[in-house]
Amino acid sequence: MFTYTYRTKGTCSKEIEIVLDGKKIQSVSFAGGCPGNLAGISRLVEGMDIDFVIERFAGTKCGPRPTSCPDQLSIALREAYAAENASEA
């Protein structure tokens, strides 16, 4: 298991904590943002493959903002997986 914390940019949420097991998402939790929606997203993606989640969430916008919490999650997943691989090398 590998835990990664990502500081979001351009969203109401401030931080995303991700626990990965290879490419499988063990858990996701958001600090700040819309509690119900983000709890739902967290539950939805648990157990999923990161590539599937990244493909679905990347590029999602929130109103006029160029990003969203799901988009930030896709970025965080990419970074977390890269960091997990770097720590194993």
Contacts in CASP RR format, 6 or more apart in sequence:
PFRMAT RR
TARGET T0000
AUTHOR 0000-0000-0000
METHOD contacts of the structure
MODEL  1
MFTYTYRTKGTCSKEIEIVLDGKKIQSVSFAGGCPGNLAGISRLVEGMDI
DFVIERFAGTKCGPRPTSCPDQLSIALREAYAAENASEA
1 19 0 8 1.000
1 20 0 8 1.000
1 21 0 8 1.000
1 26 0 8 1.000
2 19 0 8 1.000
2 20 0 8 1.000
2 21 0 8 1.000
2 22 0 8 1.000
2 80 0 8 1.000
2 83 0 8 1.000
2 84 0 8 1.000
2 87 0 8 1.000
3 17 0 8 1.000
3 18 0 8 1.000
3 19 0 8 1.000
4 17 0 8 1.000
4 18 0 8 1.000
4 19 0 8 1.000
4 20 0 8 1.000
4 76 0 8 1.000
4 79 0 8 1.000
4 80 0 8 1.000
4 83 0 8 1.000
4 84 0 8 1.000
5 15 0 8 1.000
5 16 0 8 1.000
5 17 0 8 1.000
5 18 0 8 1.000
6 15 0 8 1.000
6 16 0 8 1.000
6 17 0 8 1.000
6 18 0 8 1.000
6 72 0 8 1.000
6 75 0 8 1.000
6 76 0 8 1.000
6 79 0 8 1.000
6 80 0 8 1.000
7 14 0 8 1.000
7 15 0 8 1.000
8 14 0 8 1.000
8 15 0 8 1.000
8 16 0 8 1.000
8 69 0 8 1.000
8 72 0 8 1.000
8 76 0 8 1.000
9 67 0 8 1.000
9 72 0 8 1.000
10 65 0 8 1.000
10 67 0 8 1.000
10 72 0 8 1.000
11 33 0 8 1.000
11 62 0 8 1.000
11 65 0 8 1.000
11 67 0 8 1.000
11 68 0 8 1.000
11 69 0 8 1.000
11 72 0 8 1.000
12 32 0 8 1.000
12 33 0 8 1.000
12 34 0 8 1.000
12 69 0 8 1.000
13 30 0 8 1.000
13 31 0 8 1.000
13 32 0 8 1.000
13 33 0 8 1.000
13 38 0 8 1.000
13 69 0 8 1.000
13 72 0 8 1.000
14 31 0 8 1.000
14 32 0 8 1.000
14 33 0 8 1.000
15 30 0 8 1.000
15 31 0 8 1.000
15 32 0 8 1.000
16 28 0 8 1.000
16 29 0 8 1.000
16 30 0 8 1.000
16 31 0 8 1.000
16 72 0 8 1.000
16 73 0 8 1.000
16 76 0 8 1.000
17 27 0 8 1.000
17 28 0 8 1.000
17 29 0 8 1.000
17 31 0 8 1.000
18 25 0 8 1.000
18 27 0 8 1.000
18 28 0 8 1.000
18 76 0 8 1.000
18 77 0 8 1.000
18 80 0 8 1.000
19 25 0 8 1.000
19 26 0 8 1.000
19 27 0 8 1.000
19 28 0 8 1.000
20 26 0 8 1.000
20 50 0 8 1.000
20 77 0 8 1.000
20 80 0 8 1.000
20 81 0 8 1.000
20 84 0 8 1.000
22 81 0 8 1.000
22 84 0 8 1.000
23 49 0 8 1.000
23 50 0 8 1.000
23 51 0 8 1.000
23 81 0 8 1.000
24 47 0 8 1.000
24 48 0 8 1.000
24 49 0 8 1.000
24 50 0 8 1.000
25 45 0 8 1.000
25 46 0 8 1.000
25 47 0 8 1.000
25 48 0 8 1.000
25 49 0 8 1.000
25 50 0 8 1.000
25 53 0 8 1.000
25 77 0 8 1.000
26 46 0 8 1.000
26 47 0 8 1.000
27 42 0 8 1.000
27 46 0 8 1.000
28 41 0 8 1.000
28 42 0 8 1.000
28 45 0 8 1.000
28 46 0 8 1.000
28 73 0 8 1.000
29 42 0 8 1.000
30 38 0 8 1.000
30 41 0 8 1.000
30 42 0 8 1.000
30 69 0 8 1.000
32 38 0 8 1.000
33 69 0 8 1.000
34 69 0 8 1.000
37 69 0 8 1.000
38 69 0 8 1.000
41 69 0 8 1.000
41 70 0 8 1.000
41 73 0 8 1.000
45 53 0 8 1.000
45 73 0 8 1.000
50 77 0 8 1.000
50 78 0 8 1.000
50 80 0 8 1.000
50 81 0 8 1.000
53 73 0 8 1.000
53 74 0 8 1.000
53 77 0 8 1.000
54 74 0 8 1.000
54 77 0 8 1.000
54 78 0 8 1.000
56 70 0 8 1.000
57 70 0 8 1.000
57 71 0 8 1.000
57 73 0 8 1.000
57 74 0 8 1.000
58 71 0 8 1.000
58 74 0 8 1.000
58 75 0 8 1.000
59 67 0 8 1.000
59 68 0 8 1.000
59 71 0 8 1.000
59 74 0 8 1.000
60 67 0 8 1.000
60 68 0 8 1.000
60 70 0 8 1.000
60 71 0 8 1.000
60 74 0 8 1.000
61 67 0 8 1.000
61 68 0 8 1.000
61 71 0 8 1.000
62 68 0 8 1.000
62 69 0 8 1.000
END
